[in-house]
Amino acid sequence: MSQQYQIPGTPRIISPSPTPADPSESRDSYFAPITRSAASRRNQPPGAISEETESSSDSSVEKRARTRSRSPKTAAKLSRAPTQPSSATVFNKSNASASSPPNGHLSPSSAAPSTSSYWRDFSRSPSPLGLIPIHRHWRSFIHRHEIPRKALHLSIGFFTLHLYSRGTSAASIHPWLLGAFIPIATTDYLRHTIPPFNRFYIRVLGALMRESEVEGWNGVIWYLLGAWTVLRFLPKDVGVMGVLLLSWCDTAASTVGRMYGRYTPRIRRGKTVAGSAAAAVVGMLTAGVFWGWAMPRYGHDEGFMFRGTLTLPSVVRERLLGWKGEGSGSVGGWVALGVVGLWSGVVASASEVVDIFGWDDNLTIPVLSGLGLWGFFKVFC
């Protein structure tokens, strides 16, 4: 019976060898549990791909992504590490420097050549750039307050009064001014052409220069040109007053403007109400000194326009006002001197503020103030 019911052997099953499946198919065929946050992230649209180019280096090692260290010490070092601004950043800072509040120091971005006269702004900073070596050693005496330069500026006015007291005519002065203008202008041209000579020039005359004159023309050139113009083409008293206003009013406006200009409104770049008011006051005092003291003491020439009397024009006096008597419409003495002094202060302040094509004020102040006085005396004298 045991042979009749034998237990069959275990069948041997040989399965076919599996084919290699695609990784994407095996990845897609398995679905893990999905949370709500994962589902919301999956439904969000993909972000924009940045197309910024990498650095110019072609090294594959530099292009390899690196994980940033999470060490607090490393983060502190990175936060303290100085960053080197790019040229675009410096350019943007230079454009925004006008709206940023001043901090008393010169910003290197102000060197951007946004205007043709950008070098003139350097001299208004309390911090020297190092273009003139002596300015770094005498920051307050030479660079900020310009004591040697202003002393020379003031001395020209006193020297002019001295020559007037000796009876020197304007016709004998302006040839000397022209004779000094030509070699000084030639020397200034040569120093811009020959760099070693420019360094020697700055080393010798740096105390009388501004940093704006390192690459520009020396202010002495414009000073001589302005004084020669008014003494050559205008009457003697008007020409002398033009030189005096240049010497004293410009110095007063610069000194008071640097000291108190921050407390008053600004008229234009580099010009404040404090400086203009100082120029007006000194202009009135200068007219009083010259026409009220020097002219009565040392006399006047035939070419003088103002002789102590102001008269209304005949058209205004006779037709509009109906004054036909002799001496009507005329004032003299201290009244006439006060009117002339007031007008001198006005023209001195206006010529110091106005900017004509970026010309130096050593040229515009004597010429404009001389023309203003000449026109006033032409109408009322």
Wavefront OBJ file of the C-alpha trace (Angstrom):
o trace
v 0.000 0.000 0.000
v 2.917 2.220 0.585
v 3.958 1.661 -2.970
v 0.445 2.390 -4.244
v 0.296 5.852 -2.716
v 3.825 7.318 -3.141
v 4.303 10.968 -2.427
v 5.451 12.769 -5.550
v 8.683 14.777 -5.442
v 8.776 18.501 -5.173
v 8.613 20.045 -8.633
v 11.550 22.206 -9.701
v 10.439 25.617 -10.975
v 12.857 27.608 -13.137
v 11.823 31.232 -13.540
v 13.003 33.281 -16.517
v 15.799 35.748 -15.915
v 14.413 39.262 -15.327
v 15.234 41.982 -17.849
v 16.920 45.169 -16.522
v 14.219 47.693 -15.848
v 14.484 51.433 -16.572
v 15.372 53.468 -13.437
v 12.717 56.012 -14.259
v 10.075 53.277 -14.563
v 11.078 51.707 -11.287
v 11.038 55.122 -9.680
v 7.617 55.962 -11.091
v 6.171 52.556 -10.264
v 6.608 53.134 -6.537
v 4.404 55.668 -4.808
v 5.311 56.577 -1.274
v 2.844 58.235 1.077
v 2.439 61.893 0.130
v 1.826 64.545 2.749
v -0.079 67.796 2.186
v 3.064 69.939 2.172
v 4.713 67.718 -0.410
v 1.620 67.842 -2.587
v 1.490 71.628 -2.439
v 5.152 71.874 -3.382
v 4.617 69.493 -6.299
v 1.734 71.614 -7.647
v 3.747 74.855 -7.556
v 5.167 76.061 -10.914
v 8.944 75.783 -11.309
v 10.968 78.945 -10.534
v 12.760 81.017 -13.116
v 16.119 79.682 -14.156
v 18.942 82.153 -13.610
v 20.928 82.751 -16.772
v 23.808 84.542 -15.096
v 27.122 83.411 -16.384
v 29.647 81.934 -14.097
v 33.082 83.369 -13.530
v 35.479 83.642 -16.415
v 37.486 80.657 -15.166
v 37.005 77.390 -17.136
v 38.251 75.137 -14.357
v 35.804 72.368 -13.491
v 37.010 72.417 -9.909
v 35.960 76.055 -9.487
v 32.570 75.366 -11.068
v 31.855 72.485 -8.708
v 29.219 73.316 -6.132
v 30.406 73.431 -2.556
v 28.362 73.431 0.565
v 28.812 76.433 2.794
v 30.098 75.801 6.245
v 27.552 76.262 9.002
v 30.154 76.912 11.656
v 29.417 80.122 13.633
v 33.104 81.047 13.582
v 33.235 80.850 9.801
v 30.076 82.952 9.501
v 31.559 85.590 11.787
v 34.734 85.739 9.683
v 32.708 86.138 6.498
v 30.650 88.943 8.016
v 33.799 90.819 9.042
v 35.636 90.263 5.773
v 35.914 93.472 3.679
v 34.239 93.359 0.306
v 35.776 94.865 -2.795
v 33.170 96.994 -4.600
v 32.910 96.626 -8.314
v 33.168 99.482 -10.766
v 29.408 99.477 -11.253
v 28.912 99.848 -7.518
v 31.299 102.816 -7.388
v 29.497 104.398 -10.330
v 26.136 103.978 -8.618
v 27.541 105.490 -5.429
v 28.821 108.459 -7.370
v 25.370 109.021 -8.834
v 23.761 108.762 -5.402
v 26.313 110.960 -3.650
v 24.212 114.055 -4.297
v 21.309 112.675 -2.270
v 23.369 111.172 0.561
v 24.108 113.425 3.552
v 27.707 114.697 3.800
v 29.873 113.211 6.512
v 32.829 115.624 6.403
v 35.078 113.283 4.421
v 35.889 113.102 0.741
v 34.315 110.188 -1.086
v 36.539 108.599 -3.746
v 33.484 108.193 -5.947
v 33.295 111.965 -6.277
v 36.185 111.710 -8.736
v 33.784 110.501 -11.404
v 33.978 113.003 -14.291
v 30.260 113.796 -14.314
v 30.921 117.442 -15.183
v 33.706 119.288 -16.894
v 34.641 121.158 -13.719
v 34.624 118.234 -11.307
v 38.220 118.956 -10.229
v 37.116 122.278 -8.716
v 35.043 120.417 -6.116
v 38.088 118.717 -4.587
v 39.324 121.927 -3.016
v 36.115 122.315 -1.019
v 36.746 119.115 0.953
v 38.417 119.222 4.373
v 40.387 116.071 3.485
v 43.249 116.417 0.983
v 43.641 113.793 -1.726
v 47.429 113.789 -1.534
v 47.898 115.419 -4.945
v 50.010 118.148 -3.323
v 52.364 116.781 -0.636
v 52.406 119.905 1.533
v 48.607 119.805 1.865
v 48.855 116.527 3.795
v 51.274 117.976 6.356
v 49.367 121.268 6.783
v 45.765 120.164 6.468
v 44.176 123.033 8.392
v 46.645 125.842 7.612
v 47.074 125.290 3.860
v 44.386 122.938 2.580
v 41.291 123.828 4.583
v 41.773 127.540 5.357
v 44.244 128.368 2.533
v 46.103 130.923 4.627
v 49.084 131.474 2.237
v 46.807 131.732 -0.787
v 44.435 134.188 0.887
v 47.310 136.264 2.212
v 48.563 136.683 -1.357
v 45.016 137.453 -2.479
v 44.597 140.192 0.107
v 48.022 141.717 -0.474
v 47.175 142.513 -4.114
v 44.450 144.900 -2.957
v 46.726 146.758 -0.561
v 49.434 146.941 -3.227
v 46.877 148.414 -5.650
v 45.947 151.104 -3.124
v 49.635 151.854 -2.601
v 50.158 152.378 -6.316
v 47.082 154.621 -6.466
v 48.345 156.721 -3.554
v 51.590 157.329 -5.463
v 49.689 158.627 -8.480
v 50.525 155.680 -10.741
v 48.381 155.667 -13.865
v 46.553 152.578 -15.105
v 48.244 152.925 -18.494
v 51.611 152.192 -16.874
v 50.327 149.168 -14.913
v 48.522 146.969 -17.423
v 51.639 146.413 -19.633
v 53.367 144.906 -16.604
v 50.389 142.674 -15.939
v 50.440 141.457 -19.527
v 54.199 140.925 -19.299
v 53.709 138.726 -16.242
v 50.735 136.884 -17.738
v 52.575 135.550 -20.800
v 55.502 133.749 -19.052
v 53.295 132.425 -16.223
v 50.758 131.001 -18.683
v 53.578 129.482 -20.748
v 55.084 127.880 -17.650
v 51.704 126.467 -16.672
v 51.321 124.962 -20.140
v 54.758 123.364 -19.957
v 54.114 121.773 -16.571
v 51.041 120.024 -18.001
v 53.176 118.749 -20.865
v 56.252 117.623 -18.879
v 55.325 115.492 -15.799
v 58.727 115.836 -14.019
v 58.517 119.607 -14.314
v 54.943 119.493 -13.006
v 56.096 117.603 -9.896
v 58.836 120.174 -9.296
v 56.343 123.014 -9.826
v 53.916 121.533 -7.293
v 56.697 120.941 -4.773
v 57.807 124.588 -4.949
v 54.446 126.411 -5.259
v 52.116 123.848 -3.709
v 51.304 126.058 -0.714
v 49.697 128.638 -3.024
v 47.781 126.091 -5.117
v 44.563 124.166 -4.792
v 44.297 120.492 -5.612
v 41.928 121.433 -8.424
v 44.853 123.252 -10.088
v 47.032 120.146 -10.311
v 45.378 119.195 -13.597
v 43.859 122.627 -14.286
v 45.174 126.102 -14.917
v 46.727 128.022 -12.060
v 44.495 130.686 -10.499
v 47.242 133.314 -10.865
v 46.724 133.225 -14.623
v 43.064 134.187 -14.318
v 43.910 136.772 -11.659
v 46.350 138.536 -13.978
v 43.979 138.306 -16.931
v 41.069 139.790 -14.974
v 43.130 142.641 -13.527
v 44.640 143.430 -16.945
v 41.191 143.510 -18.575
v 39.612 146.023 -16.184
v 42.669 148.295 -16.007
v 43.114 148.241 -19.773
v 39.541 148.821 -21.000
v 37.684 150.565 -18.126
v 38.172 153.997 -16.480
v 40.740 154.191 -13.724
v 38.420 154.342 -10.714
v 36.249 151.504 -12.023
v 39.308 149.410 -12.888
v 40.863 149.933 -9.460
v 37.571 149.011 -7.780
v 37.382 145.854 -9.884
v 40.788 144.758 -8.588
v 39.886 145.662 -4.995
v 36.611 143.734 -5.146
v 38.462 140.729 -6.517
v 41.103 140.912 -3.807
v 38.914 141.483 -0.763
v 35.373 140.326 -1.586
v 36.429 136.974 -3.016
v 38.582 136.286 0.045
v 35.768 137.231 2.422
v 33.237 135.079 0.578
v 35.560 132.065 0.599
v 36.467 132.422 4.287
v 32.954 133.007 5.621
v 31.457 130.438 3.276
v 33.799 127.698 4.485
v 33.182 128.547 8.140
v 29.422 129.254 8.230
v 28.121 128.098 4.851
v 26.801 124.842 6.312
v 24.327 126.801 8.433
v 22.806 128.789 5.541
v 21.006 127.756 2.338
v 23.082 126.895 -0.699
v 22.652 129.075 -3.783
v 24.491 126.721 -6.108
v 27.283 124.203 -5.846
v 30.029 125.713 -3.701
v 28.164 129.013 -3.116
v 26.129 129.754 0.002
v 24.140 132.671 1.380
v 26.802 133.230 4.052
v 29.566 133.694 1.493
v 27.471 135.942 -0.750
v 26.441 138.127 2.206
v 30.089 138.473 3.233
v 31.000 139.533 -0.313
v 28.229 142.159 -0.298
v 29.272 143.640 3.058
v 32.946 143.786 2.117
v 31.989 145.313 -1.245
v 30.190 148.166 0.478
v 33.138 148.736 2.816
v 35.564 148.680 -0.109
v 33.585 151.373 -1.932
v 33.628 153.483 1.224
v 37.391 153.080 1.619
v 38.204 153.924 -2.000
v 35.682 156.657 -2.887
v 35.180 157.919 0.653
v 38.797 157.964 1.875
v 41.380 157.333 -0.855
v 39.897 159.539 -3.576
v 39.441 162.688 -1.372
v 42.868 162.143 0.170
v 44.941 161.475 -2.955
v 42.768 163.185 -5.576
v 41.265 161.886 -8.781
v 42.134 161.969 -12.448
v 40.149 163.345 -15.338
v 39.101 159.847 -16.316
v 37.203 159.146 -13.107
v 33.508 158.374 -13.596
v 32.320 159.017 -10.021
v 33.226 162.399 -8.525
v 30.934 162.405 -5.521
v 27.619 163.232 -7.242
v 24.823 161.115 -8.723
v 22.202 162.568 -11.084
v 19.048 161.074 -12.504
v 18.901 160.783 -16.294
v 17.406 163.793 -18.053
v 14.571 161.720 -19.479
v 13.448 160.631 -16.021
v 14.102 164.006 -14.416
v 12.361 166.241 -16.945
v 9.722 164.134 -18.673
v 8.601 161.769 -15.951
v 9.169 163.837 -12.807
v 8.941 167.332 -14.311
v 12.088 168.609 -12.560
v 13.649 171.311 -14.718
v 15.619 173.339 -12.235
v 19.418 173.258 -12.139
v 20.700 170.689 -9.697
v 17.356 168.953 -9.398
v 17.477 165.158 -9.257
v 21.047 165.148 -7.956
v 22.516 163.854 -4.694
v 25.996 164.116 -3.313
v 28.076 163.649 -0.210
v 27.380 160.718 2.042
v 24.064 159.947 0.336
v 25.713 159.436 -3.038
v 28.525 157.480 -1.421
v 25.984 155.251 0.340
v 24.145 154.539 -2.910
v 27.405 153.730 -4.692
v 28.503 151.512 -1.802
v 25.212 149.632 -1.851
v 25.470 149.047 -5.586
v 29.097 147.953 -5.232
v 28.064 145.328 -2.690
v 25.336 144.070 -5.014
v 27.602 143.710 -8.046
v 30.377 142.147 -5.945
v 28.030 139.521 -4.509
v 26.385 138.808 -7.864
v 29.686 138.455 -9.715
v 30.965 136.095 -7.020
v 27.905 133.831 -7.281
v 27.352 133.712 -11.031
v 28.958 130.936 -13.084
v 29.729 131.662 -16.742
v 30.755 128.543 -18.659
v 32.719 127.310 -15.645
v 35.243 130.169 -15.862
v 37.417 130.895 -12.863
v 36.053 133.549 -10.487
v 39.408 135.346 -10.527
v 38.422 136.375 -14.047
v 34.651 136.804 -13.722
v 34.623 138.854 -10.489
v 36.681 141.869 -11.694
v 35.188 141.862 -15.188
v 31.530 141.537 -14.154
v 31.805 143.921 -11.211
v 33.677 146.440 -13.378
v 30.987 146.256 -16.061
v 28.276 146.648 -13.416
v 29.894 149.777 -11.960
v 30.622 151.202 -15.411
v 26.980 150.789 -16.479
v 25.708 152.328 -13.225
v 27.944 155.398 -13.548
v 27.117 155.700 -17.227
v 23.459 156.170 -16.313
v 23.700 158.229 -13.109
v 26.879 160.292 -13.593
l 1 2 3 4 5 6 7 8 9 10 11 12 13 14 15 16 17 18 19 20 21 22 23 24 25 26 27 28 29 30 31 32 33 34 35 36 37 38 39 40 41 42 43 44 45 46 47 48 49 50 51 52 53 54 55 56 57 58 59 60 61 62 63 64 65 66 67 68 69 70 71 72 73 74 75 76 77 78 79 80 81 82 83 84 85 86 87 88 89 90 91 92 93 94 95 96 97 98 99 100 101 102 103 104 105 106 107 108 109 110 111 112 113 114 115 116 117 118 119 120 121 122 123 124 125 126 127 128 129 130 131 132 133 134 135 136 137 138 139 140 141 142 143 144 145 146 147 148 149 150 151 152 153 154 155 156 157 158 159 160 161 162 163 164 165 166 167 168 169 170 171 172 173 174 175 176 177 178 179 180 181 182 183 184 185 186 187 188 189 190 191 192 193 194 195 196 197 198 199 200 201 202 203 204 205 206 207 208 209 210 211 212 213 214 215 216 217 218 219 220 221 222 223 224 225 226 227 228 229 230 231 232 233 234 235 236 237 238 239 240 241 242 243 244 245 246 247 248 249 250 251 252 253 254 255 256 257 258 259 260 261 262 263 264 265 266 267 268 269 270 271 272 273 274 275 276 277 278 279 280 281 282 283 284 285 286 287 288 289 290 291 292 293 294 295 296 297 298 299 300 301 302 303 304 305 306 307 308 309 310 311 312 313 314 315 316 317 318 319 320 321 322 323 324 325 326 327 328 329 330 331 332 333 334 335 336 337 338 339 340 341 342 343 344 345 346 347 348 349 350 351 352 353 354 355 356 357 358 359 360 361 362 363 364 365 366 367 368 369 370 371 372 373 374 375 376 377 378 379 380 381
